[in-house]
Amino acid sequence: MMGAFDAVLILAGDADRNAPTLACLADQAAEAFHSGLTSSLISTGCCHHTLDLFPGRTEAQCLRDLLIEREVPGSNIFTEERSADLVGRIHYAQQQL
C-alpha cells in the first residue's frame, strides 16, 4: 500500500518516556503508520537546552522505543538526535532528509 506521505516528522518529544504527552504522540504516529498514511516516521530531539545534564536517552530514542512497542518496525523509524529546540529539529531533520 502506498502511503499518502513519504514520512511523518514528529517535532515534539520528551526525555521522560513515561510522559503522557509522549505516549499520546506515539499513539498518533503509530496509528498514522498502521493506517497506511505513511511508511516512515522521524522522531526528533536530543534534550532541552535548559537541562544541565544529558538524559540517559534522547527524546528521539524515547519516542522510537514507544513506537516499536506499538509494533512500528524499527526499520521504518528514523531519528534526529542533535537538536535541542524546535528550530534545531527542523534544521537537522532537513539535513538528514
N, C-alpha and C positions, 0 to 999 in steps of 0.2 A: 504494500500500500504506500502510495506517495503522500508525504505529509504536506500540509499547506505552507509550512515554514521549514527552511533548511535547519534552523536551530532556534532555540529559545534561550536568550541571555537573561540570567537571573541576577539583577543588580543589587540585591539585598542579601544580607546574611547575618550570622551571629556566631561568635566563637563558643557559645554555650549551646551544645547540641540538644539540650533539653528545653530550650526556649520555645514557648508555644507559637510564636510568630514564625520561627524557623520550621517547625513541624507543619504549619499551615502552608508555607511556601513549598515545602517538599511534597505535600499532598497535591497542591495545584499543578506543580511541574510534572509530577508522576502521572497525573490524570491527563495532561496535555500529551505526554509521551504515549501512554497506553491507548488513548483515543485516536492516535494516528495523526494528531495535529503537527507533530514534529518527530524527527528521528534522532535529534541531538539536543542535549541540554548542556548549557555552560554555566557552571557555578563560579561565583567570583568572591574575592576578598581575602586579604591577609589577616589584618586585625585593625581595629580602630586606632587612629593616630594618637588618641589620648591615653592609650594603655601604656604603662611603663614597661611591662614585661610581655614578651611574645607568648601567646597562649600555646598550650600543648598541641592544638590542632588549629589550622587556619579556618576561617569562615567557609571557604570553598570546600575544604576537606570535610567539615561537619555536614554541610548540605549534601555532598557526594555520598557520604555514609548513609544519610537518611534516604536518599534516592535509591541506593542499592537495596536498602531494607524494604523499599516499596517496589521491588522487582524491576527496576530500570537497570539494564545491563551496564556494567562499568565501561564497556567499550563505546557506549553512547553518551557518556558524561565526560565533559572536558572541564578543566579547572584553570582559573586565572588566579594566581596566588601572590601577586606583587602589590596590589592596590590596598590603600588604607582609607579611601573615601570614594564617594560616587564618581567624581571626575576621573579618579585613577582607575576605577572599574571599567569605565567606558574606554579610556585611553589604552590600557593594557589589553583588554579584550579585543579591541580593534587591531592592535599589533599582532595578536595571535591569529586572528582570522585572516 
